[in-house]
Every structure is written in structure tokens, then in C-alpha cells.
Amino acid sequence: MQPITGIVITLNEADNIVDCLRSLKRVCDELIVVDSLSEDNTVALAEAEGATVIAQAYLGDGPQKAHGVPFARHDWILALDADERLDDDAVALIERLALDDPNTAYAFRRKNYVGKHWIRAAGFYPDAVTRLYNRTTAGYLPKKAHSSVRAPRVEQTRAHLHHFTYTDLSHWIRRIDALSTRDAWAMKERGVAPSAVRPTLHAGIAALRKCLLKGGILQGADGMLVTLTTAFRTYMKYAKLNELHENETPPPTGDAP
């Protein structure tokens, strides 16, 4: 196995960063944290785990995740979010990989949790995400929201990440509020115009996609929960886009909590 640098972006992730870095240590011999000026003790905790911390005001999802790459000693990068952990099967897989083809990146299946409850309905599983890549051929797209790794080839593995997405349902609602604000700003910066019909139209499409195409209607309470929260987030990001155009207020600073 080639040496790997683990990279995490943070903002006030004191509750998550230690477990995340200890997970990365299982396969990485270098750790880099790109911190968006946290106000808690995220930085101290990360440094205590041996990570190099780079302070950088939030640039948006893709640019922030790319910011730490030039500081890495190794070409192979394993990028986790602070609330993600490697499953044992992911560790075993990575240890077996020769990593001799820089054109191949690797995607993992995420298990998304609300508290201790694994949500599998309406597209919440397998939720494949590319996390291991070679920086000479691949990297995060410069999108300010919902960025992903672009690589010449992505191998879809059956190994898993644990994604502790929400601590509870209340946290889920707070995240929808924060992330829909971020999404609205990203759309405004791309030049998306306001529209009176988009909030309802796109929320309805999102609900139908989750309910019918992703099978939420057949997946009980979890299916309904994912359908409703997805529609709500979609509605709110377009409604907030309209509000931004109306108010023309300055953009927020920092990542979503």
C-alpha cells in the first residue's frame, strides 16, 4: 500500500474530530485539518492527535476540501468529513489496495445515521461517495456546495463509511436550516434568478423522486421522513434564494454547524 494523507475540513467539530482522526490513523501516516476558524477547541484536539492544522476562512465546500491538498506529503489523499468514520471493511480494503494506478479513485458506501438509527430508505443507502484519490489526476470540483471528486475512473467498492449525519431529529432540522442557507448563497453566486414558482415546483419534484423513484413510499416511517425532509430542504433553499435577492444582504461566514 502506498502512503496516504488524511484530510478533514472542520468548523467547531470538537465533538467529532478526535474520532474522525483516529479512524484515519488506521490507514494514514499523515493527517491534515483545514479549519474554518473554529471557536471551540477543535484545533487543540486535532493537534493533540498529531494533525497539521491549517487555518482558512471557509471558501465553500469544494475549494475548502481542496485547500489542504498542496500541503500533503503524499499523492494519495483520503478525505473524510469530520462526522465520518472508516468501517472495519473499509480499513481492510484500503490495506489490501496496491494504489499503483493514479487514475483510479475509490468510492465507499455510507451508512447515514440519525443518532444511533441507521437510515437506509429513499436513497440514504448505499449513498456512494468518492473519498480516496490520487491528487495528480483527481480532486474536488470547485463547487461551493455539494462538491465531489472528479477522477478519470472511480471504482465503486462495497466497503463502508459510518456517517453520523445528525445527532437527533432536532439536529436534522437545524442542519436543513444551515445547509439551505449555504445552498441559496451558492445559487445566487452562480447567477440563479429568483422565482415565485421554483420553491414549490422543486420541492414537489424532490418529494416525488424520493417517494417514487427511490422507493420511499414502500419504506415505512424512514421513507416518509427522508421524503419530507428532502422536500423541506429543497423548498427552503429556493425560498431563501428569493429572500437573498429581495434583501441583498452580505453572505454568511463559516461552514454550516
Residue pairs with C-beta under 8 A, 6 or more apart in sequence:
1 27
1 94
1 95
1 96
1 97
1 98
1 99
2 74
2 75
2 76
2 98
2 99
2 100
3 29
3 30
3 73
3 74
3 76
4 27
4 28
4 29
4 30
4 74
4 76
4 77
4 78
4 94
4 99
4 132
5 28
5 30
5 31
5 32
5 72
5 73
5 74
5 76
5 77
5 78
6 21
6 24
6 25
6 27
6 28
6 30
6 31
6 32
6 77
6 78
6 79
6 80
7 31
7 32
7 33
7 34
7 65
7 68
7 69
7 72
7 77
7 78
7 79
7 80
8 17
8 20
8 21
8 24
8 31
8 32
8 33
8 34
8 46
8 51
8 79
8 80
8 81
8 82
9 33
9 34
9 35
9 36
9 64
9 65
9 67
9 68
9 81
9 82
9 255
10 17
10 33
10 34
10 35
10 36
10 38
10 42
10 46
10 82
11 35
11 36
11 37
11 38
11 42
11 58
11 254
11 255
11 256
11 257
12 38
12 39
12 40
12 42
12 257
13 20
13 38
13 40
13 42
13 82
13 83
14 38
14 40
14 41
14 42
14 45
16 82
16 83
16 164
17 33
17 42
17 45
17 46
17 49
17 82
18 45
18 49
19 85
20 80
20 81
20 82
20 83
20 84
20 85
21 31
21 33
21 46
21 49
21 50
21 51
22 49
23 80
23 84
23 85
23 86
24 31
24 78
24 80
24 86
25 31
25 49
25 50
26 86
26 91
27 78
27 86
27 91
27 94
27 95
28 78
29 74
30 52
30 72
30 73
30 74
31 46
31 49
31 50
31 51
31 52
32 51
32 52
32 53
32 54
32 68
32 71
32 72
33 42
33 43
33 46
33 51
33 52
33 53
33 54
33 68
34 54
34 56
34 64
34 65
34 67
34 68
35 42
35 43
35 46
35 53
35 54
35 55
35 56
36 56
36 57
36 58
36 64
36 254
36 255
37 55
37 56
37 57
37 58
37 254
43 53
43 55
46 53
47 53
52 71
54 67
54 68
54 71
56 64
56 67
57 253
57 254
58 64
58 253
58 254
58 255
59 67
59 144
60 142
60 143
60 144
60 145
60 147
60 186
61 140
61 143
61 144
61 145
61 146
61 147
62 140
62 141
62 142
62 143
62 144
62 147
63 140
63 142
63 144
64 255
65 79
65 140
65 147
66 139
66 140
66 142
69 77
69 135
69 139
72 135
75 102
75 134
75 135
75 136
76 99
76 132
76 133
76 134
76 135
77 132
77 133
77 134
77 135
78 94
78 131
78 132
79 131
79 132
79 133
79 140
79 149
80 86
80 131
80 161
81 163
83 163
83 164
83 165
84 110
84 131
84 161
84 162
84 163
84 164
85 161
85 162
85 164
86 94
86 161
86 162
87 111
87 159
87 160
87 161
87 162
89 158
89 159
89 160
90 108
90 157
90 159
90 160
90 161
92 159
93 106
93 157
93 159
94 106
94 132
94 159
97 106
99 134
102 134
102 136
102 137
103 134
103 137
103 151
103 152
103 153
104 134
104 151
104 152
104 153
104 154
104 155
105 130
105 132
105 133
105 134
105 138
105 149
105 151
105 153
105 154
105 155
106 130
106 131
106 132
106 133
106 154
106 155
106 157
107 128
107 129
107 130
107 131
107 154
107 155
107 156
107 157
108 128
108 129
108 131
108 132
108 157
108 159
108 160
108 161
109 125
109 126
109 127
109 128
109 157
109 158
109 159
109 160
109 161
110 125
110 126
110 127
110 128
110 129
110 160
110 161
110 162
110 163
111 118
111 125
111 160
111 161
111 162
111 163
112 118
112 119
112 124
112 125
112 127
112 163
112 165
113 119
113 162
113 163
113 164
113 165
113 166
114 165
114 166
114 167
114 168
114 169
114 172
115 166
115 167
115 168
118 125
119 125
119 222
119 225
119 226
120 219
120 222
121 214
121 215
121 216
121 219
121 220
121 222
121 223
121 225
121 226
122 210
122 211
122 214
122 215
122 216
122 219
122 222
122 223
122 226
122 227
122 230
123 210
123 214
123 226
124 222
124 226
127 163
128 156
129 148
129 161
130 148
130 149
130 151
130 154
131 149
131 161
133 139
133 149
133 151
134 151
137 151
137 152
138 149
138 150
138 151
138 152
139 149
139 150
140 147
140 148
140 149
140 150
141 147
141 148
141 149
141 150
143 186
144 182
144 185
144 186
144 189
145 182
145 183
145 186
146 183
165 172
165 175
166 172
166 175
172 229
173 229
174 257
175 256
175 257
176 229
176 232
176 233
176 236
177 236
178 256
178 257
179 233
179 237
179 256
180 233
180 236
180 237
180 240
181 237
181 240
181 252
181 256
182 252
182 255
182 256
183 233
183 237
183 240
184 237
184 238
184 240
184 241
184 243
184 244
185 244
185 251
185 252
187 237
187 241
188 241
188 244
188 245
192 241
193 245
194 241
194 242
194 245
194 246
195 238
195 242
196 242
198 238
198 241
198 242
199 234
199 235
199 236
199 238
199 239
199 242
200 235
202 234
202 235
202 238
203 231
203 232
203 234
203 235
203 238
204 231
205 234
206 230
206 231
206 233
206 234
207 227
207 228
207 230
207 231
210 216
210 223
210 226
210 227
210 230
210 231
211 217
211 223
211 227
214 226
215 223
216 223
216 224
216 226
216 227
217 223
217 227
